[in-house]
C-alpha cells in the first residue's frame, strides 16, 4: 500500500447551529396610528381619512377647472388662455393640489385633537 497517500486526521465536529436572533417586535398598525396622531404631520395610514382627503382634492379639482377660465377671462383678458382648454387643465391641477394640501392639514389637526 505504498501508493496511497497518508490519511488525514478526522475533522472536529462543527459547533451546534443556533437559530438567528428574532427581529425586534414590529409595531402594529394601531400603535403606529397612535404615534402618528400624537406627533402629527406624519403619513396617515387610515383608509377613511385618506378617502376623505381624496374626495376633497377631487372636488377642488373640479371647482378649479370650472373657475379657472372665468379667472382667466377676467384677469388675463385678450390672451389665448381665456379660450384654451389649458385653462381647465391648469385650474384642475391647481385645485387638486390646493385641495389635497388643505385637506391634509385639516386631517393632521384632527389627528392631533383626536389623541390629545
N, C-alpha and C positions, 0 to 999 in steps of 0.2 A: 503494500500500500504506500509506497513512497511517492506515487504520482498524485496523491490527494493533498490539497493544501491543509494546513493545520486548522482545526475547528476554532471558531471564535467563542469567547466566553458568553454565557447567556445574558440577555439584556434584562435590566431590572424592570419590575412591574411599574407601569405608569401610575401616577397618583390618581386617586379616585376623582371623578369629574363631579363638580358641584354645579347645581343649577345657577344660571346667571341671576344676579340680584333683580328683584322686581322693580319696575319703573315707579316713580313717585305716583301717588294716587291722583288720578285725573279728577279735576273738579267737575261736578255735574253742571248741566245747563242752568238749573235753578240757582246754584251757587254763583255762577257767572253773572246771572241777571241781577242778583242782589248786589254784587260788587259793581256792576255797570251802572246800576241805579244810584248807588251811593257816590261813586266817583263822578259820573256824568260825563257827557261828551266823549264816550267810547262807543264802539259799534254795538247796536242793539240787535239781538237775535230773536226778538219776539215777532212772530209771524203777523199777528194782529196789528202791532204798531207799524210794521213795515208796509202792510197793505194800506193803512190809513195814509202813510206818507206818499205812497204811490198814487192813491186816489186824489190827494190834494195836488200833487205835482201834475197829474194829467189834467185835472180841472183847470189849473192855472195855465197850462199849455194851450188848452182850447180858448180860454179867455184872452191870452196873449195873442193868439193867432187871429182872433176876431178884432181885438183892439188895435193891433199894430198898423193896419192900413189906414185907420182913422187918424191915428197919431201921425203917420207919415203924410197924410193929406193936409193936416193942419200945420205941422211944423216943418215939413220938407216939401212945401208947395213947389210946383213946377220942376220936379225931379222925376226921373224914371221910376223911383222907388214907390211912388204912390200907386202906380198901375201894375207893379210887378208882383208875381207870386212869391218872390223872395221876401216881401214884407210879411206874408203869412208864415213862412218858414222861420224867419228871424224872430218874429213875435212869439211863435210857438216854442222855439228853443229857449228864448229868454224867460217866458212864463214857466216852462218846465224847471229850469234851473232855480229861478226865484222861488217857485212853489216848493221845490224839494228842500231848499235851504231853510225856508221859513218853517215848514212842517218839521224838519229835523231839529231845529232849535226849540220849537214848541214841545216836541216829544222828549227832548233832553230835560227841559224844565219840568215836565210832567213826571219823568222818571226820578228826578231829584226830590220832588214833592212826595211821590208815591212811597219812597222808602225812608224818608227823613223822620 
